[in-house]
């Protein structure tokens, strides 16, 4: 349940993320191969905010 909430919150904020793992409790991140450093920093900041 916590993973599903995190995925919804991250998607709402524009982060490409999915669920994985045997029990669906793993966050799968899918950044573009050509992601700019500024976009990567923004995405990681968002992930940290949601998971805090």
TORPA-4810 file (N, C-alpha, C, O; in nm, 3 decimals):
<nodes>
NODE_1_0.082_-0.120_0.000_0.000_0.000_0.000_0.086_0.126_0.000_0.054_0.223_-0.068_X
NODE_2_0.195_0.124_0.076_0.282_0.241_0.082_0.349_0.265_-0.053_0.366_0.380_-0.094_X
NODE_3_0.385_0.158_-0.121_0.449_0.174_-0.252_0.352_0.233_-0.352_0.389_0.320_-0.431_X
NODE_4_0.228_0.188_-0.350_0.127_0.241_-0.442_0.104_0.389_-0.417_0.090_0.466_-0.512_X
NODE_5_0.100_0.430_-0.291_0.083_0.572_-0.259_0.201_0.654_-0.310_0.184_0.762_-0.365_X
NODE_6_0.321_0.601_-0.292_0.441_0.671_-0.338_0.440_0.683_-0.491_0.474_0.789_-0.544_X
NODE_7_0.403_0.577_-0.560_0.398_0.580_-0.707_0.298_0.684_-0.753_0.328_0.762_-0.844_X
NODE_8_0.180_0.689_-0.693_0.079_0.789_-0.732_0.131_0.929_-0.710_0.117_1.016_-0.796_X
NODE_9_0.191_0.953_-0.594_0.242_1.086_-0.561_0.353_1.127_-0.657_0.358_1.242_-0.701_X
NODE_10_0.442_1.035_-0.688_0.552_1.067_-0.779_0.501_1.092_-0.921_0.547_1.186_-0.987_X
NODE_11_0.409_1.011_-0.968_0.353_1.032_-1.102_0.280_1.165_-1.110_0.289_1.235_-1.210_X
NODE_12_0.207_1.200_-1.004_0.138_1.329_-1.001_0.235_1.445_-1.013_0.199_1.553_-1.061_X
NODE_13_0.359_1.424_-0.970_0.462_1.528_-0.975_0.551_1.514_-1.098_0.651_1.585_-1.111_X
NODE_14_0.516_1.423_-1.189_0.587_1.412_-1.316_0.707_1.319_-1.318_0.785_1.322_-1.413_X
NODE_15_0.725_1.237_-1.214_0.838_1.143_-1.210_0.794_1.011_-1.274_0.691_0.955_-1.238_X
NODE_16_0.874_0.962_-1.370_0.845_0.835_-1.434_0.884_0.722_-1.339_1.003_0.697_-1.317_X
NODE_17_0.786_0.656_-1.284_0.812_0.552_-1.184_0.704_0.445_-1.194_0.591_0.473_-1.232_X
NODE_18_0.741_0.324_-1.159_0.647_0.214_-1.156_0.676_0.124_-1.037_0.766_0.152_-0.957_X
NODE_19_0.600_0.018_-1.027_0.620_-0.078_-0.918_0.677_-0.206_-0.976_0.647_-0.243_-1.089_X
NODE_20_0.758_-0.272_-0.897_0.817_-0.398_-0.940_0.841_-0.487_-0.820_0.793_-0.461_-0.710_X
NODE_21_0.915_-0.592_-0.844_0.944_-0.686_-0.737_0.833_-0.788_-0.723_0.721_-0.769_-0.772_X
NODE_22_0.864_-0.893_-0.658_0.770_-1.004_-0.641_0.641_-0.961_-0.571_0.534_-1.012_-0.601_X
NODE_23_0.652_-0.867_-0.478_0.536_-0.824_-0.401_0.491_-0.683_-0.436_0.407_-0.626_-0.366_X
NODE_24_0.546_-0.626_-0.542_0.506_-0.492_-0.584_0.553_-0.384_-0.489_0.494_-0.276_-0.483_X
NODE_25_0.658_-0.412_-0.414_0.704_-0.316_-0.314_0.837_-0.251_-0.350_0.908_-0.199_-0.264_X
NODE_26_0.870_-0.254_-0.479_0.995_-0.195_-0.528_0.960_-0.081_-0.623_0.878_-0.098_-0.714_X
NODE_27_1.022_0.034_-0.604_1.004_0.145_-0.696_1.097_0.125_-0.815_1.217_0.104_-0.798_X
NODE_28_1.041_0.132_-0.936_1.121_0.119_-1.058_1.128_0.257_-1.122_1.026_0.312_-1.165_X
NODE_29_1.246_0.312_-1.129_1.267_0.443_-1.188_1.307_0.426_-1.334_1.385_0.337_-1.368_X
NODE_30_1.253_0.513_-1.420_1.280_0.502_-1.564_1.316_0.637_-1.623_1.241_0.690_-1.706_X
NODE_31_1.429_0.694_-1.583_1.466_0.824_-1.642_1.509_0.805_-1.787_1.563_0.701_-1.823_X
NODE_32_1.487_0.906_-1.870_1.535_0.898_-2.009_1.687_0.888_-2.012_1.755_0.940_-1.923_X
NODE_33_1.741_0.823_-2.111_1.886_0.809_-2.122_1.955_0.944_-2.143_2.072_0.960_-2.110_X
NODE_34_1.881_1.040_-2.197_1.939_1.171_-2.227_1.898_1.276_-2.125_1.894_1.395_-2.158_X
NODE_35_1.868_1.236_-2.003_1.822_1.330_-1.901_1.931_1.432_-1.869_2.048_1.399_-1.857_X
NODE_36_1.888_1.557_-1.855_1.982_1.663_-1.818_2.005_1.657_-1.667_1.919_1.612_-1.591_X
NODE_37_2.121_1.703_-1.626_2.156_1.697_-1.484_2.057_1.775_-1.398_2.023_1.731_-1.288_X
NODE_38_2.011_1.889_-1.447_1.914_1.969_-1.372_1.783_1.893_-1.353_1.722_1.898_-1.246_X
NODE_39_1.739_1.822_-1.457_1.616_1.742_-1.446_1.636_1.624_-1.352_1.545_1.588_-1.277_X
NODE_40_1.753_1.565_-1.355_1.784_1.455_-1.264_1.782_1.503_-1.120_1.725_1.437_-1.032_X
NODE_41_1.844_1.617_-1.094_1.843_1.674_-0.959_1.701_1.703_-0.912_1.666_1.674_-0.798_X
NODE_42_1.619_1.760_-1.001_1.481_1.791_-0.964_1.403_1.663_-0.934_1.326_1.658_-0.838_X
NODE_43_1.421_1.561_-1.016_1.352_1.434_-0.994_1.393_1.368_-0.864_1.308_1.316_-0.791_X
NODE_44_1.522_1.368_-0.835_1.569_1.308_-0.711_1.519_1.385_-0.589_1.486_1.326_-0.487_X
NODE_45_1.514_1.517_-0.601_1.460_1.598_-0.492_1.314_1.563_-0.468_1.271_1.550_-0.353_X
NODE_46_1.238_1.547_-0.575_1.096_1.510_-0.563_1.082_1.374_-0.498_0.996_1.355_-0.411_X
NODE_47_1.163_1.279_-0.538_1.158_1.144_-0.479_1.185_1.151_-0.329_1.114_1.090_-0.249_X
NODE_48_1.287_1.225_-0.291_1.320_1.238_-0.149_1.206_1.304_-0.071_1.177_1.263_0.042_X
NODE_49_1.142_1.405_-0.130_1.030_1.472_-0.062_0.913_1.375_-0.041_0.853_1.373_0.066_X
NODE_50_0.882_1.297_-0.143_0.768_1.204_-0.134_0.797_1.092_-0.034_0.707_1.050_0.039_X
NODE_51_0.919_1.045_-0.031_0.952_0.932_0.057_0.983_0.974_0.200_0.994_0.889_0.289_X
NODE_52_0.997_1.105_0.225_1.030_1.153_0.360_0.913_1.137_0.455_0.923_1.172_0.573_X
</nodes>
